[in-house]
Every structure is written in C-alpha cells, then in structure tokens.
Amino acid sequence: MAVEIVDAQDAGRYEARVDGSDRTAGISQYIRTPELIAFVHTEVAPDFEGKGVGAALVRQSLDEARAAGLRVLAVCPFYSGWIQRHPDYQDLLYQSRSSVTD
C-alpha cells in the first residue's frame, strides 16, 4: 500500500491518499506561524486504521517542519505519543522561552 501525503495549505492540514486514490484516507490539521507549527487533530478513516496512514502523516509533516526550521507543538495526542516513541524527532518540540512567572 503506497501512502501519499500532501500539504493542503489552504485547508491548514496534511492529507493522506492511498494507492493513487482521490479519496482522503487521513488528515492532520495544523496551525502554522513563521516559527511554529501546532498539530491539533489527526484523523484516519476507519478502513485505513492500523495500516500506517497516521504514522506516514506524522513522519512526513515532521520531516517538512524540520526542513523549514519550524518548532513543533504537538497538541494532538497522536502526534505527542508518536514523538515520544521516536526520540529522533523530539528535538523539534517547542520549548517555551518565556521567563514570565506568576
């Protein structure tokens, strides 16, 4: 099964398509700024769950974030769990630099 990932910037999400189909097999919704990309929601169609579609979405979007020099805020539990299991991506995680305290 070949998974193709495209960045649908106008929709603010990455989309996964399988085996050249026009049907969207999964999405990763994001909010992007010049320095940061926050992944807020990931969804995979039920008939594609457990087939690597979600992992392909995460891996490609994080690789593109790295190439663009963006920090990553993993609001989505799927993203945060995936990054925890793949330490080679943990360096992308956003760290607050604020020194403001209550």
Beta strands, then each sheet from edge to edge (+ up, - down):
strand 1: 3-8
strand 2: 13-18
strand 3: 24-32
strand 4: 36-44
strand 5: 71-74
sheet 1: 1+ 2- 3+ 4- 5-
end
